[in-house]
Amino acid sequence: MIKPLRKAVLPVAGLGTRFLPATKAMAKEMLPVVDKPLIQYAVEEARAAGIEQFCMVTGRGKTALVEHFDIAYELEVTLKERGKHDVLRSLQSTQLPPGAIAAVRQQEPMGLGHAIWCARAFIGDDPFVILLPDDLVLSDVPCTKQLADAYYETGGCVVAVTEVPREHTNRYGILDVAYDDGKLVEVAGLVEKPKPEVAPSNLSIIGRYVLMPQVLDFLSRMERGAGNEVQLTDAMAKLIGLVPFHGLRYEGRRFDCGDKVGFLEAQLAFALKRPDLAPAVRQFLRHYVSEAAETVA
Ligand code: G1P
């Protein structure tokens, strides 16, 4: 029987060093793309896939991430009094049913695998999704929904994958492919951040996963992998053969918002999708493009 997906784990304990000084006193997942923080994109995407329960794996200085989903009474009353109904509506998706969000602490940065293991009591014996809020996906069908749909067909683990330039394989979890139908890929192996010359393919995992709870058995061994961290990829690799394991070439564009250029690109791509902003953005982009062309000339 394929169990329904109801739980999401959001690892958000990272220090955000790549965005200092912005992230000195603020969680990197609170950085906005246009006017919405990364964490809210992740929660909305998961809810669109039927997820009802969330567990944030947090660390020091990250309380704003949980508070973002509280009811802000004073703010809402004031907005109502002032007739700001549009703004009020924009807050709607930050309101989850009572008890839908939990937080556990990862006291030490021991890797993504360790972060997921910190949520073991929340996961229990259920399948679950993981969303890394740094990875933002612009798509018609939300990326997690695409994964969930694939999961309800295949069962087992499903990870979102995309091709990357071979010289970038050392930044990602990389698939060893058993069978590839162009959309769904049967996984024969997984390697965390391999050097281009030894990478089994250039199909990389992005920060969206549907996983089986058995991954916790392997995570609990606390074996260190790449970067001397407890790697999720290594624990997932051990599930191959025990449960069905697929990669899904999702439809959409992924932005690495943990990187400055990726973050800037996401701002433009998401702003251009907004009818209230697109005309003005297009206009200033034309200006900067012609300025850049003159600089080159
Ligand atoms: C993590 C995972 C990696 C995955 C990547 C996606 O790496 O370990 O397998 O490909 O996320 O963004 P990180 O970006 O935390 O170094």
Residues whose N, C-alpha, C, O or C-beta is under 5 A from the ligand:
A	BS01	G1P	L112 D135 R171 Y172 G173 I205 I206 G207 T233
